[in-house]
Amino acid sequence: DVQVVDFGGGSVQAGGSLQLSCSVSGYTYCPYDMSWYRQARGKEREVVSHIDNDGVTDYADSVKGRFTMSRDKAKNRFYLQMNQLKPDDSGTYYCKTSRPAVAEDDSFCASAWWGFWGQGTQVTVSS
């Protein structure tokens, strides 16, 4: 199965910046999309950003203009640069692999590459 590890969280004052990272590895590779999610205390997990297999990104309205998602395709590493952080950005952040929208059915990729989560990294923004 694919291994997904996210890291880079910490504590920062409002207006500060953090960069989260996500590393993906496996013996056999499949095409995949990647998303960042976050979950605040007492709230449901929500999508923060998404990047498809062609590098096209999308962002939640609440972070648009402040967060930037990028990737190093050759290294299978993904980043979330978070600027002008607000207290409402606090929570546990997770990266997740998923099936590309145009991908054909593939039982191996579905079982070993798509739908896997990182363990989560904590972000705390103080006012």
Order of alpha helices (4+ residues) and beta strands (2+ residues): beta-beta-beta-beta-beta-beta-beta-beta-beta-alpha-beta
